[in-house]
Amino acid sequence: MSFADDLTTVFGSPFGVSCTSGGTTANGILDEPTDVLAGDQVISVGYVLHCKNSDFGSLVAGDSITVDSTAYTVRTNEAGLDGLTREITLQKT
């Protein structure tokens, strides 16, 4: 089985949460914000949604998406290294 065949399982339970934007509802994995101490600097990482390219690949900055019953606004939408997934940075609305 290839990675592409198994994406539904990857974004499913127990880590996947329901995501809805427009007429599309699918699962994704939401990373919560975190701060990383790197020497004398603090690097902040905001909300990042990992999902299938085929589900939310067309979202652009400013679009709305609901993740696990919480409203967010898309900041960026970038392809994952495999071309099958997306990494969407979000801001709570």
Secondary structure, 3 states (H helix, E strand, C coil): CCCHHHHHHHCCCCCCEEEEECCEEEEEEEECCEEEEECCEEEEECEEEEEEHHHHCCCCCCCEEEECCEEEEEEEEEECCCCCEEEEEEEEC
